[in-house]
Amino acid sequence: MATPFTHKNIKEAKDSAPDMGFGEVGEMRFAGSELDASDTGFTYHRLDPNVPGGFGHRHQDAEEVYFVISGSGRAKLDDEIIEIAELDVIRVAPETWRGFSSGPDGLEVVAFGPHHEGDGEIDPEWWDDK
């Protein structure tokens, strides 16, 4: 049985960015399991300044909400690119491809939504400005 609550610092969650090939430009900390959450996904993304878009992903079932906690940049949602800044909130439907690039101050984003094991498709070179 799970405890009634869990309290952690996000930096205690494993940084998965090196395993995903972009550890030199940022962090990605999947904290759902670190928080003992069974139904909620929670991820902290940090990009260094001026990191171009590249990595993208989508889901079959999980709608996600992204909250920009600092910095600025751009989000690519399918074929549309939008400017994003501190305190912006973006809801993304499951099947929508999404990815981020950072501006001159870097970008920190928190993503959360329902957790469905194995629900996701990743493309490390999805955002190609060429």
N, CA, C and O atoms as CSV, one atom per row, in Angstrom:
chain,resi,resn,atom,element,x,y,z
A,1,MET,N,N,0.844,-1.180,0.000
A,1,MET,CA,C,0.000,0.000,0.000
A,1,MET,C,C,0.885,1.236,0.000
A,1,MET,O,O,1.864,1.310,0.742
A,2,ALA,N,N,0.540,2.188,-0.822
A,2,ALA,CA,C,1.306,3.428,-0.918
A,2,ALA,C,C,1.093,4.292,0.317
A,2,ALA,O,O,0.059,4.223,0.981
A,3,THR,N,N,2.093,5.098,0.598
A,3,THR,CA,C,1.979,6.046,1.707
A,3,THR,C,C,1.008,7.156,1.326
A,3,THR,O,O,0.718,7.326,0.142
A,4,PRO,N,N,0.492,7.921,2.300
A,4,PRO,CA,C,-0.485,8.963,1.988
A,4,PRO,C,C,0.097,10.128,1.180
A,4,PRO,O,O,-0.655,10.849,0.524
A,5,PHE,N,N,1.425,10.327,1.214
A,5,PHE,CA,C,2.049,11.365,0.404
A,5,PHE,C,C,3.537,11.071,0.256
A,5,PHE,O,O,4.106,10.280,1.008
A,6,THR,N,N,4.152,11.720,-0.721
A,6,THR,CA,C,5.590,11.606,-0.938
A,6,THR,C,C,6.147,12.996,-1.175
A,6,THR,O,O,5.569,13.781,-1.927
A,7,HIS,N,N,7.255,13.300,-0.544
A,7,HIS,CA,C,7.907,14.607,-0.687
A,7,HIS,C,C,9.338,14.386,-1.150
A,7,HIS,O,O,10.108,13.714,-0.464
A,8,LYS,N,N,9.709,14.939,-2.302
A,8,LYS,CA,C,11.053,14.792,-2.863
A,8,LYS,C,C,11.469,16.096,-3.523
A,8,LYS,O,O,10.623,16.897,-3.922
A,9,ASN,N,N,12.758,16.304,-3.636
A,9,ASN,CA,C,13.299,17.357,-4.479
A,9,ASN,C,C,13.471,16.748,-5.865
A,9,ASN,O,O,13.930,15.612,-5.985
A,10,ILE,N,N,13.110,17.487,-6.917
A,10,ILE,CA,C,13.163,16.940,-8.276
A,10,ILE,C,C,14.569,16.485,-8.653
A,10,ILE,O,O,14.725,15.587,-9.480
A,11,LYS,N,N,15.592,17.091,-8.058
A,11,LYS,CA,C,16.975,16.713,-8.373
A,11,LYS,C,C,17.329,15.330,-7.815
A,11,LYS,O,O,18.371,14.778,-8.166
A,12,GLU,N,N,16.480,14.765,-6.951
A,12,GLU,CA,C,16.693,13.407,-6.450
A,12,GLU,C,C,16.282,12.350,-7.479
A,12,GLU,O,O,16.716,11.201,-7.397
A,13,ALA,N,N,15.448,12.737,-8.446
A,13,ALA,CA,C,15.034,11.802,-9.493
A,13,ALA,C,C,16.184,11.634,-10.485
A,13,ALA,O,O,16.928,12.579,-10.747
A,14,LYS,N,N,16.324,10.448,-11.026
A,14,LYS,CA,C,17.392,10.148,-11.981
A,14,LYS,C,C,17.291,11.055,-13.210
A,14,LYS,O,O,16.205,11.265,-13.750
A,15,ASP,N,N,18.432,11.588,-13.641
A,15,ASP,CA,C,18.492,12.355,-14.874
A,15,ASP,C,C,18.628,11.371,-16.036
A,15,ASP,O,O,19.672,10.739,-16.199
A,16,SER,N,N,17.576,11.244,-16.840
A,16,SER,CA,C,17.570,10.303,-17.959
A,16,SER,C,C,18.082,10.905,-19.258
A,16,SER,O,O,18.170,10.205,-20.267
A,17,ALA,N,N,18.421,12.188,-19.252
A,17,ALA,CA,C,18.896,12.832,-20.486
A,17,ALA,C,C,20.121,12.143,-21.075
A,17,ALA,O,O,20.161,11.952,-22.291
A,18,PRO,N,N,21.132,11.755,-20.279
A,18,PRO,CA,C,22.282,11.074,-20.873
A,18,PRO,C,C,21.897,9.764,-21.574
A,18,PRO,O,O,22.441,9.445,-22.631
A,19,ASP,N,N,20.968,9.012,-20.992
A,19,ASP,CA,C,20.523,7.756,-21.590
A,19,ASP,C,C,19.776,7.984,-22.908
A,19,ASP,O,O,19.727,7.103,-23.767
A,20,MET,N,N,19.189,9.190,-23.053
A,20,MET,CA,C,18.392,9.498,-24.241
A,20,MET,C,C,19.193,10.275,-25.289
A,20,MET,O,O,18.659,10.647,-26.334
A,21,GLY,N,N,20.479,10.519,-25.005
A,21,GLY,CA,C,21.347,11.133,-25.996
A,21,GLY,C,C,21.438,12.641,-25.970
A,21,GLY,O,O,22.003,13.235,-26.889
A,22,PHE,N,N,20.889,13.292,-24.925
A,22,PHE,CA,C,21.051,14.737,-24.892
A,22,PHE,C,C,21.478,15.248,-23.509
A,22,PHE,O,O,21.079,16.334,-23.088
A,23,GLY,N,N,22.282,14.463,-22.822
A,23,GLY,CA,C,22.786,14.846,-21.515
A,23,GLY,C,C,23.713,16.046,-21.537
A,23,GLY,O,O,23.891,16.708,-20.514
A,24,GLU,N,N,24.305,16.337,-22.684
A,24,GLU,CA,C,25.213,17.484,-22.781
A,24,GLU,C,C,24.475,18.805,-22.892
A,24,GLU,O,O,25.096,19.857,-22.740
A,25,VAL,N,N,23.163,18.793,-23.154
A,25,VAL,CA,C,22.423,20.040,-23.345
A,25,VAL,C,C,21.251,20.211,-22.387
A,25,VAL,O,O,20.527,21.203,-22.472
A,26,GLY,N,N,21.050,19.254,-21.473
A,26,GLY,CA,C,19.920,19.419,-20.571
A,26,GLY,C,C,19.711,18.265,-19.625
A,26,GLY,O,O,20.555,17.378,-19.495
A,27,GLU,N,N,18.565,18.293,-18.965
A,27,GLU,CA,C,18.157,17.265,-18.010
A,27,GLU,C,C,16.753,16.803,-18.354
A,27,GLU,O,O,15.967,17.553,-18.933
A,28,MET,N,N,16.442,15.563,-17.996
A,28,MET,CA,C,15.094,15.034,-18.099
A,28,MET,C,C,14.896,14.082,-16.933
A,28,MET,O,O,15.489,13.004,-16.896
A,29,ARG,N,N,14.074,14.475,-15.993
A,29,ARG,CA,C,13.872,13.687,-14.780
A,29,ARG,C,C,12.420,13.220,-14.706
A,29,ARG,O,O,11.513,14.016,-14.462
A,30,PHE,N,N,12.214,11.920,-14.920
A,30,PHE,CA,C,10.887,11.308,-14.835
A,30,PHE,C,C,10.628,10.985,-13.376
A,30,PHE,O,O,11.239,10.064,-12.833
A,31,ALA,N,N,9.745,11.717,-12.736
A,31,ALA,CA,C,9.606,11.620,-11.285
A,31,ALA,C,C,8.366,10.882,-10.818
A,31,ALA,O,O,8.163,10.758,-9.610
A,32,GLY,N,N,7.533,10.389,-11.712
A,32,GLY,CA,C,6.316,9.694,-11.280
A,32,GLY,C,C,6.603,8.554,-10.330
A,32,GLY,O,O,6.015,8.485,-9.250
A,33,SER,N,N,7.498,7.658,-10.713
A,33,SER,CA,C,7.823,6.525,-9.842
A,33,SER,C,C,8.584,6.985,-8.603
A,33,SER,O,O,8.436,6.396,-7.532
A,34,GLU,N,N,9.401,8.039,-8.740
A,34,GLU,CA,C,10.122,8.583,-7.584
A,34,GLU,C,C,9.152,9.117,-6.528
A,34,GLU,O,O,9.475,9.160,-5.341
A,35,LEU,N,N,7.975,9.517,-6.970
A,35,LEU,CA,C,6.951,10.025,-6.057
A,35,LEU,C,C,5.971,8.939,-5.631
A,35,LEU,O,O,4.996,9.217,-4.932
A,36,ASP,N,N,6.229,7.703,-6.049
A,36,ASP,CA,C,5.335,6.577,-5.781
A,36,ASP,C,C,3.966,6.766,-6.427
A,36,ASP,O,O,2.970,6.222,-5.950
A,37,ALA,N,N,3.918,7.541,-7.517
A,37,ALA,CA,C,2.654,7.771,-8.219
A,37,ALA,C,C,2.369,6.582,-9.139
A,37,ALA,O,O,3.247,6.150,-9.886
A,38,SER,N,N,1.171,6.065,-9.087
A,38,SER,CA,C,0.814,4.939,-9.952
A,38,SER,C,C,0.028,5.381,-11.176
A,38,SER,O,O,0.052,4.696,-12.198
A,39,ASP,N,N,-0.670,6.511,-11.097
A,39,ASP,CA,C,-1.529,6.946,-12.188
A,39,ASP,C,C,-1.113,8.262,-12.829
A,39,ASP,O,O,-1.705,8.677,-13.826
A,40,THR,N,N,-0.103,8.925,-12.272
A,40,THR,CA,C,0.296,10.245,-12.746
A,40,THR,C,C,1.741,10.257,-13.202
A,40,THR,O,O,2.636,9.810,-12.484
A,41,GLY,N,N,1.962,10.773,-14.406
A,41,GLY,CA,C,3.318,10.986,-14.893
A,41,GLY,C,C,3.740,12.409,-14.582
A,41,GLY,O,O,2.925,13.328,-14.649
A,42,PHE,N,N,5.006,12.598,-14.243
A,42,PHE,CA,C,5.523,13.920,-13.899
A,42,PHE,C,C,6.982,13.974,-14.342
A,42,PHE,O,O,7.798,13.170,-13.893
A,43,THR,N,N,7.311,14.918,-15.219
A,43,THR,CA,C,8.667,15.013,-15.752
A,43,THR,C,C,9.157,16.444,-15.709
A,43,THR,O,O,8.423,17.379,-16.030
A,44,TYR,N,N,10.413,16.606,-15.305
A,44,TYR,CA,C,11.093,17.892,-15.313
A,44,TYR,C,C,12.064,17.897,-16.487
A,44,TYR,O,O,12.914,17.014,-16.600
A,45,HIS,N,N,11.934,18.902,-17.369
A,45,HIS,CA,C,12.818,19.066,-18.526
A,45,HIS,C,C,13.584,20.375,-18.346
A,45,HIS,O,O,12.990,21.404,-18.024
A,46,ARG,N,N,14.897,20.338,-18.552
A,46,ARG,CA,C,15.693,21.564,-18.558
A,46,ARG,C,C,16.600,21.536,-19.773
A,46,ARG,O,O,17.306,20.557,-20.013
A,47,LEU,N,N,16.576,22.631,-20.548
A,47,LEU,CA,C,17.462,22.773,-21.700
A,47,LEU,C,C,18.394,23.951,-21.460
A,47,LEU,O,O,17.962,25.003,-20.988
A,48,ASP,N,N,19.670,23.778,-21.784
A,48,ASP,CA,C,20.631,24.868,-21.746
A,48,ASP,C,C,20.191,25.952,-22.732
A,48,ASP,O,O,19.308,25.707,-23.554
A,49,PRO,N,N,20.790,27.145,-22.664
A,49,PRO,CA,C,20.438,28.204,-23.618
A,49,PRO,C,C,20.691,27.801,-25.070
A,49,PRO,O,O,21.666,27.123,-25.394
A,50,ASN,N,N,19.777,28.246,-25.925
A,50,ASN,CA,C,19.895,28.129,-27.380
A,50,ASN,C,C,20.067,26.701,-27.905
A,50,ASN,O,O,20.851,26.461,-28.824
A,51,VAL,N,N,19.340,25.770,-27.323
A,51,VAL,CA,C,19.360,24.389,-27.813
A,51,VAL,C,C,18.277,24.267,-28.895
A,51,VAL,O,O,17.102,24.514,-28.624
A,52,PRO,N,N,18.670,23.886,-30.117
A,52,PRO,CA,C,17.661,23.740,-31.178
A,52,PRO,C,C,16.766,22.530,-30.918
A,52,PRO,O,O,17.140,21.614,-30.186
A,53,GLY,N,N,15.592,22.539,-31.520
A,53,GLY,CA,C,14.692,21.405,-31.399
A,53,GLY,C,C,15.278,20.164,-32.045
A,53,GLY,O,O,16.096,20.263,-32.959
A,54,GLY,N,N,14.872,19.024,-31.586
A,54,GLY,CA,C,15.349,17.765,-32.140
A,54,GLY,C,C,14.427,16.632,-31.732
A,54,GLY,O,O,13.681,16.093,-32.550
A,55,PHE,N,N,14.488,16.276,-30.454
A,55,PHE,CA,C,13.724,15.195,-29.856
A,55,PHE,C,C,12.235,15.515,-29.874
A,55,PHE,O,O,11.841,16.624,-29.513
A,56,GLY,N,N,11.421,14.587,-30.277
A,56,GLY,CA,C,9.974,14.734,-30.227
A,56,GLY,C,C,9.331,13.438,-29.767
A,56,GLY,O,O,9.931,12.367,-29.857
A,57,HIS,N,N,8.112,13.545,-29.278
A,57,HIS,CA,C,7.383,12.337,-28.891
A,57,HIS,C,C,5.884,12.589,-28.956
A,57,HIS,O,O,5.429,13.728,-29.061
A,58,ARG,N,N,5.139,11.513,-28.892
A,58,ARG,CA,C,3.681,11.560,-28.817
A,58,ARG,C,C,3.212,10.337,-28.048
A,58,ARG,O,O,3.991,9.425,-27.773
A,59,HIS,N,N,1.930,10.329,-27.705
A,59,HIS,CA,C,1.334,9.228,-26.948
A,59,HIS,C,C,0.117,8.688,-27.683
A,59,HIS,O,O,-0.420,9.339,-28.579
A,60,GLN,N,N,-0.308,7.504,-27.298
A,60,GLN,CA,C,-1.551,6.956,-27.821
A,60,GLN,C,C,-2.736,7.370,-26.934
A,60,GLN,O,O,-3.830,7.635,-27.433
A,61,ASP,N,N,-2.506,7.422,-25.615
A,61,ASP,CA,C,-3.606,7.650,-24.680
A,61,ASP,C,C,-3.432,8.839,-23.740
A,61,ASP,O,O,-4.430,9.388,-23.273
A,62,ALA,N,N,-2.210,9.250,-23.450
A,62,ALA,CA,C,-1.965,10.225,-22.383
A,62,ALA,C,C,-1.944,11.666,-22.894
A,62,ALA,O,O,-1.058,12.062,-23.651
A,63,GLU,N,N,-2.937,12.436,-22.462
A,63,GLU,CA,C,-2.916,13.879,-22.652
A,63,GLU,C,C,-1.892,14.450,-21.660
A,63,GLU,O,O,-1.810,13.987,-20.523
A,64,GLU,N,N,-1.109,15.455,-22.088
A,64,GLU,CA,C,-0.122,16.044,-21.198
A,64,GLU,C,C,-0.316,17.556,-21.100
A,64,GLU,O,O,-0.820,18.197,-22.022
A,65,VAL,N,N,0.096,18.104,-19.964
A,65,VAL,CA,C,0.119,19.542,-19.754
A,65,VAL,C,C,1.555,19.920,-19.442
A,65,VAL,O,O,2.206,19.301,-18.600
A,66,TYR,N,N,2.044,20.950,-20.136
A,66,TYR,CA,C,3.403,21.450,-19.946
A,66,TYR,C,C,3.326,22.840,-19.319
A,66,TYR,O,O,2.572,23.698,-19.777
A,67,PHE,N,N,4.112,23.049,-18.272
A,67,PHE,CA,C,4.139,24.323,-17.563
A,67,PHE,C,C,5.564,24.863,-17.612
A,67,PHE,O,O,6.483,24.238,-17.084
A,68,VAL,N,N,5.749,26.015,-18.241
A,68,VAL,CA,C,7.068,26.626,-18.346
A,68,VAL,C,C,7.369,27.335,-17.027
A,68,VAL,O,O,6.720,28.322,-16.680
A,69,ILE,N,N,8.361,26.821,-16.294
A,69,ILE,CA,C,8.671,27.418,-14.989
A,69,ILE,C,C,9.764,28.482,-15.082
A,69,ILE,O,O,9.863,29.332,-14.197
A,70,SER,N,N,10.591,28.454,-16.141
A,70,SER,CA,C,11.552,29.536,-16.352
A,70,SER,C,C,12.075,29.491,-17.775
A,70,SER,O,O,11.983,28.470,-18.458
A,71,GLY,N,N,12.626,30.617,-18.211
A,71,GLY,CA,C,13.204,30.719,-19.537
A,71,GLY,C,C,12.159,30.916,-20.613
A,71,GLY,O,O,11.016,31.289,-20.349
A,72,SER,N,N,12.589,30.653,-21.832
A,72,SER,CA,C,11.708,30.801,-22.991
A,72,SER,C,C,12.222,29.901,-24.107
A,72,SER,O,O,13.278,29.279,-23.992
A,73,GLY,N,N,11.459,29.848,-25.178
A,73,GLY,CA,C,11.860,29.041,-26.320
A,73,GLY,C,C,10.700,28.861,-27.263
A,73,GLY,O,O,9.852,29.740,-27.417
A,74,ARG,N,N,10.677,27.702,-27.892
A,74,ARG,CA,C,9.620,27.380,-28.832
A,74,ARG,C,C,9.150,25.952,-28.582
A,74,ARG,O,O,9.913,25.092,-28.141
A,75,ALA,N,N,7.884,25.726,-28.875
A,75,ALA,CA,C,7.326,24.372,-28.850
A,75,ALA,C,C,6.836,24.075,-30.258
A,75,ALA,O,O,6.168,24.898,-30.884
A,76,LYS,N,N,7.175,22.891,-30.747
A,76,LYS,CA,C,6.647,22.441,-32.033
A,76,LYS,C,C,5.588,21.405,-31.729
A,76,LYS,O,O,5.853,20.397,-31.074
A,77,LEU,N,N,4.386,21.664,-32.212
A,77,LEU,CA,C,3.226,20.802,-31.979
A,77,LEU,C,C,2.715,20.372,-33.347
A,77,LEU,O,O,2.093,21.157,-34.063
A,78,ASP,N,N,2.982,19.117,-33.704
A,78,ASP,CA,C,2.798,18.636,-35.074
A,78,ASP,C,C,3.595,19.563,-35.996
A,78,ASP,O,O,4.821,19.615,-35.890
A,79,ASP,N,N,2.930,20.297,-36.897
A,79,ASP,CA,C,3.660,21.161,-37.832
A,79,ASP,C,C,3.636,22.634,-37.430
A,79,ASP,O,O,4.118,23.481,-38.183
A,80,GLU,N,N,3.088,22.954,-36.266
A,80,GLU,CA,C,2.998,24.352,-35.832
A,80,GLU,C,C,4.054,24.640,-34.763
A,80,GLU,O,O,4.249,23.848,-33.841
A,81,ILE,N,N,4.725,25.774,-34.896
A,81,ILE,CA,C,5.723,26.207,-33.913
A,81,ILE,C,C,5.193,27.447,-33.208
A,81,ILE,O,O,4.798,28.420,-33.849
A,82,ILE,N,N,5.190,27.397,-31.865
A,82,ILE,CA,C,4.725,28.536,-31.076
A,82,ILE,C,C,5.843,29.005,-30.149
A,82,ILE,O,O,6.681,28.214,-29.717
A,83,GLU,N,N,5.842,30.295,-29.854
A,83,GLU,CA,C,6.772,30.870,-28.888
A,83,GLU,C,C,6.224,30.594,-27.495
A,83,GLU,O,O,5.023,30.721,-27.258
A,84,ILE,N,N,7.111,30.213,-26.567
A,84,ILE,CA,C,6.679,29.956,-25.190
A,84,ILE,C,C,7.592,30.713,-24.229
A,84,ILE,O,O,8.763,30.954,-24.523
A,85,ALA,N,N,7.033,31.086,-23.069
A,85,ALA,CA,C,7.772,31.861,-22.075
A,85,ALA,C,C,7.326,31.466,-20.675
A,85,ALA,O,O,6.351,30.735,-20.495
A,86,GLU,N,N,8.057,31.962,-19.700
A,86,GLU,CA,C,7.787,31.662,-18.296
A,86,GLU,C,C,6.311,31.835,-17.962
A,86,GLU,O,O,5.687,32.832,-18.326
A,87,LEU,N,N,5.771,30.849,-17.266
A,87,LEU,CA,C,4.396,30.750,-16.785
A,87,LEU,C,C,3.383,30.373,-17.871
A,87,LEU,O,O,2.185,30.319,-17.593
A,88,ASP,N,N,3.832,30.114,-19.088
A,88,ASP,CA,C,2.913,29.600,-20.115
A,88,ASP,C,C,2.545,28.155,-19.773
A,88,ASP,O,O,3.344,27.414,-19.200
A,89,VAL,N,N,1.330,27.775,-20.134
A,89,VAL,CA,C,0.832,26.413,-19.947
A,89,VAL,C,C,0.302,25.932,-21.294
A,89,VAL,O,O,-0.457,26.636,-21.960
A,90,ILE,N,N,0.707,24.729,-21.687
A,90,ILE,CA,C,0.302,24.169,-22.970
A,90,ILE,C,C,-0.292,22.780,-22.732
A,90,ILE,O,O,0.365,21.914,-22.156
A,91,ARG,N,N,-1.537,22.568,-23.177
A,91,ARG,CA,C,-2.147,21.241,-23.132
A,91,ARG,C,C,-1.951,20.601,-24.489
A,91,ARG,O,O,-2.173,21.234,-25.522
A,92,VAL,N,N,-1.530,19.327,-24.487
A,92,VAL,CA,C,-1.261,18.642,-25.740
A,92,VAL,C,C,-2.044,17.328,-25.775
A,92,VAL,O,O,-1.939,16.505,-24.865
A,93,ALA,N,N,-2.824,17.147,-26.831
A,93,ALA,CA,C,-3.583,15.910,-27.022
A,93,ALA,C,C,-2.613,14.745,-27.231
A,93,ALA,O,O,-1.500,14.945,-27.717
A,94,PRO,N,N,-3.027,13.544,-26.869
A,94,PRO,CA,C,-2.125,12.395,-26.927
A,94,PRO,C,C,-1.413,12.200,-28.260
A,94,PRO,O,O,-0.194,12.028,-28.282
A,95,GLU,N,N,-2.136,12.222,-29.358
A,95,GLU,CA,C,-1.561,11.864,-30.651
A,95,GLU,C,C,-0.727,12.980,-31.288
A,95,GLU,O,O,-0.128,12.765,-32.342
A,96,THR,N,N,-0.674,14.154,-30.679
A,96,THR,CA,C,0.073,15.287,-31.217
A,96,THR,C,C,1.564,15.125,-30.943
A,96,THR,O,O,1.972,14.929,-29.799
A,97,TRP,N,N,2.381,15.208,-32.004
A,97,TRP,CA,C,3.834,15.221,-31.821
A,97,TRP,C,C,4.206,16.523,-31.131
A,97,TRP,O,O,3.636,17.573,-31.426
A,98,ARG,N,N,5.181,16.451,-30.195
A,98,ARG,CA,C,5.610,17.648,-29.493
A,98,ARG,C,C,7.106,17.594,-29.219
A,98,ARG,O,O,7.689,16.528,-29.023
A,99,GLY,N,N,7.711,18.793,-29.211
A,99,GLY,CA,C,9.131,18.933,-28.908
A,99,GLY,C,C,9.409,20.384,-28.541
A,99,GLY,O,O,8.576,21.260,-28.773
A,100,PHE,N,N,10.581,20.633,-27.969
A,100,PHE,CA,C,10.913,21.960,-27.460
A,100,PHE,C,C,12.313,22.384,-27.876
A,100,PHE,O,O,13.201,21.549,-28.044
A,101,SER,N,N,12.501,23.688,-28.041
A,101,SER,CA,C,13.822,24.284,-28.205
A,101,SER,C,C,13.905,25.437,-27.209
A,101,SER,O,O,12.882,25.987,-26.801
A,102,SER,N,N,15.122,25.797,-26.822
A,102,SER,CA,C,15.286,26.832,-25.809
A,102,SER,C,C,15.799,28.138,-26.396
A,102,SER,O,O,16.456,28.163,-27.437
A,103,GLY,N,N,15.477,29.231,-25.690
A,103,GLY,CA,C,15.945,30.552,-26.064
A,103,GLY,C,C,17.242,30.899,-25.334
A,103,GLY,O,O,17.905,30.012,-24.796
A,104,PRO,N,N,17.604,32.168,-25.313
A,104,PRO,CA,C,18.893,32.596,-24.757
A,104,PRO,C,C,19.039,32.388,-23.246
A,104,PRO,O,O,20.160,32.366,-22.738
A,105,ASP,N,N,17.933,32.236,-22.528
A,105,ASP,CA,C,17.996,32.011,-21.074
A,105,ASP,C,C,17.768,30.549,-20.710
A,105,ASP,O,O,17.625,30.227,-19.531
A,106,GLY,N,N,17.732,29.660,-21.696
A,106,GLY,CA,C,17.423,28.263,-21.430
A,106,GLY,C,C,15.924,28.079,-21.277
A,106,GLY,O,O,15.145,29.003,-21.510
A,107,LEU,N,N,15.532,26.882,-20.886
A,107,LEU,CA,C,14.111,26.563,-20.754
A,107,LEU,C,C,13.943,25.483,-19.694
A,107,LEU,O,O,14.642,24.470,-19.717
A,108,GLU,N,N,13.022,25.699,-18.773
A,108,GLU,CA,C,12.648,24.688,-17.785
A,108,GLU,C,C,11.146,24.476,-17.884
A,108,GLU,O,O,10.361,25.420,-17.797
A,109,VAL,N,N,10.763,23.214,-18.069
A,109,VAL,CA,C,9.365,22.854,-18.262
A,109,VAL,C,C,9.034,21.655,-17.379
A,109,VAL,O,O,9.835,20.730,-17.242
A,110,VAL,N,N,7.854,21.683,-16.789
A,110,VAL,CA,C,7.331,20.533,-16.064
A,110,VAL,C,C,6.169,19.971,-16.878
A,110,VAL,O,O,5.271,20.706,-17.289
A,111,ALA,N,N,6.200,18.660,-17.104
A,111,ALA,CA,C,5.131,17.981,-17.833
A,111,ALA,C,C,4.415,17.029,-16.881
A,111,ALA,O,O,5.049,16.336,-16.085
A,112,PHE,N,N,3.099,17.003,-16.972
A,112,PHE,CA,C,2.359,16.051,-16.150
A,112,PHE,C,C,1.087,15.619,-16.859
A,112,PHE,O,O,0.555,16.329,-17.712
A,113,GLY,N,N,0.621,14.454,-16.489
A,113,GLY,CA,C,-0.585,13.884,-17.068
A,113,GLY,C,C,-0.733,12.461,-16.593
A,113,GLY,O,O,0.040,12.001,-15.752
A,114,PRO,N,N,-1.726,11.748,-17.126
A,114,PRO,CA,C,-1.925,10.359,-16.713
A,114,PRO,C,C,-0.763,9.485,-17.188
A,114,PRO,O,O,-0.214,9.701,-18.268
A,115,HIS,N,N,-0.405,8.523,-16.390
A,115,HIS,CA,C,0.674,7.599,-16.743
A,115,HIS,C,C,0.083,6.298,-17.272
A,115,HIS,O,O,-0.742,5.662,-16.616
A,116,HIS,N,N,0.517,5.916,-18.469
A,116,HIS,CA,C,0.122,4.649,-19.076
A,116,HIS,C,C,1.405,3.945,-19.491
A,116,HIS,O,O,2.050,4.364,-20.453
A,117,GLU,N,N,1.785,2.901,-18.797
A,117,GLU,CA,C,3.027,2.167,-19.073
A,117,GLU,C,C,3.114,1.789,-20.549
A,117,GLU,O,O,2.176,1.220,-21.107
A,118,GLY,N,N,4.246,2.110,-21.176
A,118,GLY,CA,C,4.476,1.749,-22.570
A,118,GLY,C,C,3.777,2.643,-23.584
A,118,GLY,O,O,3.864,2.392,-24.785
A,119,ASP,N,N,3.078,3.695,-23.120
A,119,ASP,CA,C,2.344,4.589,-24.008
A,119,ASP,C,C,3.263,5.709,-24.473
A,119,ASP,O,O,3.455,6.694,-23.760
A,120,GLY,N,N,3.821,5.566,-25.645
A,120,GLY,CA,C,4.649,6.648,-26.166
A,120,GLY,C,C,5.493,6.214,-27.337
A,120,GLY,O,O,5.910,5.061,-27.440
A,121,GLU,N,N,5.732,7.158,-28.210
A,121,GLU,CA,C,6.588,6.953,-29.358
A,121,GLU,C,C,7.576,8.108,-29.380
A,121,GLU,O,O,7.181,9.266,-29.248
A,122,ILE,N,N,8.860,7.801,-29.547
A,122,ILE,CA,C,9.922,8.802,-29.507
A,122,ILE,C,C,10.633,8.843,-30.850
A,122,ILE,O,O,10.878,7.811,-31.474
A,123,ASP,N,N,10.962,10.067,-31.285
A,123,ASP,CA,C,11.777,10.261,-32.480
A,123,ASP,C,C,12.856,11.273,-32.124
A,123,ASP,O,O,12.556,12.458,-31.980
A,124,PRO,N,N,14.124,10.832,-31.976
A,124,PRO,CA,C,15.193,11.738,-31.550
A,124,PRO,C,C,15.535,12.828,-32.567
A,124,PRO,O,O,16.211,13.797,-32.222
A,125,GLU,N,N,15.085,12.687,-33.804
A,125,GLU,CA,C,15.393,13.683,-34.835
A,125,GLU,C,C,14.132,14.260,-35.460
A,125,GLU,O,O,14.144,14.681,-36.617
A,126,TRP,N,N,13.045,14.280,-34.698
A,126,TRP,CA,C,11.750,14.688,-35.232
A,126,TRP,C,C,11.727,16.147,-35.685
A,126,TRP,O,O,11.211,16.450,-36.761
A,127,TRP,N,N,12.282,17.052,-34.877
A,127,TRP,CA,C,12.236,18.482,-35.204
A,127,TRP,C,C,13.434,18.813,-36.071
A,127,TRP,O,O,14.547,18.980,-35.573
A,128,ASP,N,N,13.204,18.905,-37.356
A,128,ASP,CA,C,14.265,19.182,-38.311
A,128,ASP,C,C,13.908,20.458,-39.051
A,128,ASP,O,O,12.984,20.467,-39.864
A,129,ASP,N,N,14.643,21.554,-38.773
A,129,ASP,CA,C,14.359,22.844,-39.407
A,129,ASP,C,C,14.886,22.964,-40.831
A,129,ASP,O,O,14.737,24.010,-41.462
A,130,LYS,N,N,15.496,21.909,-41.335
A,130,LYS,CA,C,16.093,21.984,-42.673
A,130,LYS,C,C,15.061,21.938,-43.766
A,130,LYS,O,O,15.408,21.992,-44.945
